[in-house]
Each structure stands twice: as C-alpha cells, then as structure tokens.
C-alpha cells in the first residue's frame, strides 16, 4: 500500500511539474507573439513614413 501511495505521489509531482513547464512555455510563446506584433507595427510605421517621405519628395519635384 505504501509503495502504491508513493507511486501516486510521484505521479502527482511529475504532473504538477509538467503543468508548470507548460505554463512557462505558454508565457514564453505569448511574450514572443507580443514582441512580434510590436515589431510588425514598428515596421509598418517605418514603411508608411518612407512612403510619405517619397510622396512629399515627388510632389516637391513637381512644384
């Protein structure tokens, strides 16, 4: 009986450790996703700024 109780306890400990690892991985992935979205927004902003600058330069040349 004690052996079975020990096995069950070990199983619970391993299960809890696996859940902690999964939560940690989930947090890491969420952080990476947020970083990727932030970088994408920065790149989109820079592209828009470059296009605006090109349009202004072309307009200035025509004037």
DSSP file (Angstrom, degrees, kcal/mol; ACC not computed):
  #  RESIDUE AA STRUCTURE BP1 BP2  ACC     N-H-->O    O-->H-N    N-H-->O    O-->H-N    TCO  KAPPA ALPHA  PHI   PSI    X-CA   Y-CA   Z-CA
    1    1 A X     >        0   0    0      0, 0.0     4,-2.4     0, 0.0     5,-0.2   0.000 360.0 360.0 360.0 -42.8    0.0    0.0    0.0
    2    2 A X  H  >  +     0   0    0      1,-0.2     4,-2.5     2,-0.2     5,-0.2   0.877 360.0  53.8 -64.5 -36.4    2.8    2.4    0.8
    3    3 A X  H  > S+     0   0    0      2,-0.2     4,-2.2     1,-0.2    -1,-0.2   0.926 110.1  46.5 -63.2 -43.4    4.5    1.6   -2.4
    4    4 A X  H  > S+     0   0    0      2,-0.2     4,-2.4     1,-0.2    -2,-0.2   0.898 111.9  50.8 -65.4 -40.2    1.3    2.4   -4.4
    5    5 A X  H  X S+     0   0    0     -4,-2.4     4,-2.5     1,-0.2    -1,-0.2   0.901 110.1  50.4 -63.1 -40.9    0.9    5.7   -2.4
    6    6 A X  H  X S+     0   0    0     -4,-2.5     4,-2.5     2,-0.2    -2,-0.2   0.896 110.2  49.7 -63.3 -40.6    4.5    6.6   -3.2
    7    7 A X  H  X S+     0   0    0     -4,-2.2     4,-2.4     2,-0.2    -2,-0.2   0.900 111.7  48.3 -64.8 -41.3    3.9    5.9   -6.9
    8    8 A X  H  X S+     0   0    0     -4,-2.4     4,-2.4     2,-0.2    -2,-0.2   0.906 111.6  49.7 -65.8 -40.9    0.7    8.1   -6.9
    9    9 A X  H  X S+     0   0    0     -4,-2.5     4,-2.4     2,-0.2    -2,-0.2   0.924 111.3  49.0 -62.7 -44.2    2.6   10.8   -5.1
   10   10 A X  H  X S+     0   0    0     -4,-2.5     4,-2.6     1,-0.2    -2,-0.2   0.898 110.1  51.8 -61.5 -41.0    5.4   10.7   -7.6
   11   11 A X  H  X S+     0   0    0     -4,-2.4     4,-2.6     2,-0.2    -1,-0.2   0.920 110.2  48.5 -62.0 -43.8    2.9   10.8  -10.4
   12   12 A X  H  X S+     0   0    0     -4,-2.4     4,-2.6     2,-0.2    -2,-0.2   0.912 111.6  49.7 -63.4 -43.2    1.2   13.9   -9.0
   13   13 A X  H  X S+     0   0    0     -4,-2.4     4,-2.4     2,-0.2    -2,-0.2   0.929 112.8  46.6 -61.9 -45.7    4.6   15.6   -8.5
   14   14 A X  H  X S+     0   0    0     -4,-2.6     4,-2.3     2,-0.2    -2,-0.2   0.900 112.2  51.0 -63.6 -40.5    5.6   14.8  -12.1
   15   15 A X  H  X S+     0   0    0     -4,-2.6     4,-2.3     2,-0.2    -2,-0.2   0.923 110.8  48.3 -62.8 -44.9    2.1   16.0  -13.4
   16   16 A X  H  X S+     0   0    0     -4,-2.6     4,-2.4     1,-0.2    -2,-0.2   0.910 111.5  49.9 -62.5 -42.7    2.5   19.3  -11.4
   17   17 A X  H  X S+     0   0    0     -4,-2.4     4,-2.3     1,-0.2    -1,-0.2   0.897 110.1  50.8 -63.0 -39.6    6.0   19.9  -12.8
   18   18 A X  H  X S+     0   0    0     -4,-2.3     4,-2.6     2,-0.2    -2,-0.2   0.909 110.2  49.4 -63.8 -42.3    4.8   19.2  -16.4
   19   19 A X  H  X S+     0   0    0     -4,-2.3     4,-2.6     2,-0.2    -2,-0.2   0.899 110.2  50.8 -64.5 -40.6    1.9   21.7  -15.9
   20   20 A X  H  X S+     0   0    0     -4,-2.4     4,-2.4     2,-0.2    -2,-0.2   0.924 111.6  48.1 -61.8 -43.5    4.4   24.3  -14.6
   21   21 A X  H  X S+     0   0    0     -4,-2.3     4,-2.6     2,-0.2    -2,-0.2   0.915 111.5  50.0 -63.0 -43.6    6.6   23.7  -17.6
   22   22 A X  H  X S+     0   0    0     -4,-2.6     4,-2.5     2,-0.2    -2,-0.2   0.903 111.1  48.6 -63.2 -41.5    3.7   24.0  -20.0
   23   23 A X  H  X S+     0   0    0     -4,-2.6     4,-2.4     2,-0.2    -1,-0.2   0.916 111.4  50.6 -63.5 -41.8    2.5   27.3  -18.3
   24   24 A X  H  X S+     0   0    0     -4,-2.4     4,-2.4     1,-0.2    -2,-0.2   0.925 111.7  47.2 -60.8 -45.3    6.1   28.6  -18.6
   25   25 A X  H  X S+     0   0    0     -4,-2.6     4,-2.6     1,-0.2    -1,-0.2   0.894 110.9  52.6 -63.2 -40.3    6.2   27.7  -22.3
   26   26 A X  H  X S+     0   0    0     -4,-2.5     4,-2.3     2,-0.2    -2,-0.2   0.907 109.6  48.2 -63.0 -42.6    2.8   29.3  -22.9
   27   27 A X  H  X S+     0   0    0     -4,-2.4     4,-2.5     2,-0.2    -2,-0.2   0.909 111.3  51.1 -63.7 -43.0    4.0   32.5  -21.3
   28   28 A X  H  X S+     0   0    0     -4,-2.4     4,-2.5     1,-0.2    -2,-0.2   0.920 111.3  47.2 -60.5 -44.3    7.2   32.5  -23.4
   29   29 A X  H  X S+     0   0    0     -4,-2.6     4,-2.5     2,-0.2    -1,-0.2   0.902 111.7  50.5 -65.0 -40.5    5.2   32.0  -26.6
   30   30 A X  H  X S+     0   0    0     -4,-2.3     4,-2.5     2,-0.2    -1,-0.2   0.902 110.8  49.4 -64.1 -40.4    2.8   34.8  -25.6
   31   31 A X  H  X S+     0   0    0     -4,-2.5     4,-2.5     2,-0.2    -2,-0.2   0.923 111.7  48.3 -63.7 -44.3    5.7   37.1  -25.0
   32   32 A X  H  X S+     0   0    0     -4,-2.5     4,-2.4     2,-0.2    -2,-0.2   0.890 111.3  50.8 -63.5 -39.0    7.3   36.2  -28.3
   33   33 A X  H  X S+     0   0    0     -4,-2.5     4,-2.5     2,-0.2    -2,-0.2   0.922 110.7  48.1 -64.6 -44.2    4.0   36.8  -30.1
   34   34 A X  H  X S+     0   0    0     -4,-2.5     4,-2.3     2,-0.2    -2,-0.2   0.906 112.0  50.2 -62.2 -41.8    3.5   40.2  -28.4
   35   35 A X  H  X S+     0   0    0     -4,-2.5     4,-2.6     2,-0.2    -2,-0.2   0.905 110.2  50.5 -61.9 -41.3    7.1   41.1  -29.4
   36   36 A X  H  X S+     0   0    0     -4,-2.4     4,-2.6     2,-0.2    -2,-0.2   0.910 110.1  49.2 -64.1 -42.8    6.4   40.0  -33.0
   37   37 A X  H  X S+     0   0    0     -4,-2.5     4,-2.2     2,-0.2    -1,-0.2   0.905 111.5  49.9 -63.0 -40.6    3.3   42.2  -33.1
   38   38 A X  H  X S+     0   0    0     -4,-2.3     4,-2.1     2,-0.2    -2,-0.2   0.928 112.0  47.1 -64.0 -44.8    5.2   45.1  -31.7
   39   39 A X  H  X S+     0   0    0     -4,-2.6     4,-2.6     1,-0.2    -2,-0.2   0.896 110.4  53.0 -63.8 -39.7    8.0   44.7  -34.3
   40   40 A X  H  X S+     0   0    0     -4,-2.6     4,-2.7     1,-0.2    -1,-0.2   0.914 108.9  49.7 -61.1 -42.8    5.4   44.3  -37.1
   41   41 A X  H  X S+     0   0    0     -4,-2.2     4,-2.3     2,-0.2    -1,-0.2   0.896 110.6  49.9 -63.1 -40.6    3.8   47.6  -36.0
   42   42 A X  H  X S+     0   0    0     -4,-2.1     4,-2.6     2,-0.2    -2,-0.2   0.926 111.8  47.8 -63.8 -44.9    7.1   49.4  -36.0
   43   43 A X  H  X S+     0   0    0     -4,-2.6     4,-2.5     2,-0.2    -2,-0.2   0.919 111.4  50.6 -63.2 -43.6    8.0   48.1  -39.5
   44   44 A X  H  X S+     0   0    0     -4,-2.7     4,-2.4     1,-0.2    -1,-0.2   0.906 111.1  49.2 -61.0 -40.9    4.5   49.1  -40.8
   45   45 A X  H  X S+     0   0    0     -4,-2.3     4,-2.6     2,-0.2    -2,-0.2   0.927 111.0  49.1 -63.7 -45.2    5.0   52.6  -39.3
   46   46 A X  H  X S+     0   0    0     -4,-2.6     4,-2.5     2,-0.2    -2,-0.2   0.899 111.0  50.4 -62.2 -40.7    8.5   52.9  -40.9
   47   47 A X  H  X S+     0   0    0     -4,-2.5     4,-2.6     2,-0.2    -1,-0.2   0.931 111.2  48.7 -62.5 -45.2    7.2   51.8  -44.3
   48   48 A X  H  X S+     0   0    0     -4,-2.4     4,-2.6     1,-0.2    -2,-0.2   0.903 111.2  50.2 -61.8 -41.0    4.4   54.4  -44.0
   49   49 A X  H  X S+     0   0    0     -4,-2.6     4,-2.4     2,-0.2    -1,-0.2   0.914 111.1  48.9 -63.2 -42.4    6.9   57.1  -43.1
   50   50 A X  H  X S+     0   0    0     -4,-2.5     4,-2.4     2,-0.2    -2,-0.2   0.909 111.9  48.5 -64.0 -42.3    9.1   56.2  -46.0
   51   51 A X  H  X S+     0   0    0     -4,-2.6     4,-2.6     2,-0.2    -2,-0.2   0.928 111.4  50.1 -63.7 -44.1    6.1   56.2  -48.4
   52   52 A X  H  X S+     0   0    0     -4,-2.6     4,-2.5     1,-0.2    -2,-0.2   0.918 111.0  49.4 -59.7 -43.2    5.0   59.6  -47.1
   53   53 A X  H  X S+     0   0    0     -4,-2.4     4,-2.5     1,-0.2    -1,-0.2   0.907 111.1  49.3 -63.2 -42.2    8.6   61.0  -47.5
   54   54 A X  H  X S+     0   0    0     -4,-2.4     4,-2.7     2,-0.2     5,-0.2   0.905 110.9  50.0 -63.7 -41.7    8.7   59.7  -51.1
   55   55 A X  H  X S+     0   0    0     -4,-2.6     4,-2.6     2,-0.2    -2,-0.2   0.924 111.5  48.2 -63.6 -43.8    5.4   61.2  -51.9
   56   56 A X  H  X S+     0   0    0     -4,-2.5     4,-2.6     2,-0.2    -2,-0.2   0.914 112.3  49.4 -62.4 -43.2    6.4   64.6  -50.4
   57   57 A X  H  X S+     0   0    0     -4,-2.5     4,-2.0     2,-0.2    -2,-0.2   0.918 112.7  46.8 -62.7 -43.8    9.7   64.5  -52.4
   58   58 A X  H  X S+     0   0    0     -4,-2.7     4,-1.6     2,-0.2    -2,-0.2   0.911 113.1  49.3 -64.4 -41.8    7.9   63.6  -55.6
   59   59 A X  H  X S+     0   0    0     -4,-2.6     4,-1.1     1,-0.2    -2,-0.2   0.906 109.5  51.9 -63.4 -41.5    5.4   66.4  -55.0
   60   60 A X  H  < S+     0   0    0     -4,-2.6     3,-0.3     1,-0.2    -1,-0.2   0.873 107.4  52.9 -63.2 -37.4    8.2   68.9  -54.3
   61   61 A X  H  < S+     0   0    0     -4,-2.0    -1,-0.2     1,-0.2    -2,-0.2   0.859 107.5  51.8 -65.8 -35.6    9.9   68.0  -57.6
   62   62 A X  H  <        0   0    0     -4,-1.6    -1,-0.2     1,-0.2    -2,-0.2   0.728 360.0 360.0 -74.9 -21.2    6.7   68.7  -59.5
   63   63 A X     <        0   0    0     -4,-1.1    -1,-0.2    -3,-0.3    -2,-0.2   0.467 360.0 360.0 -81.6 360.0    6.3   72.1  -58.0
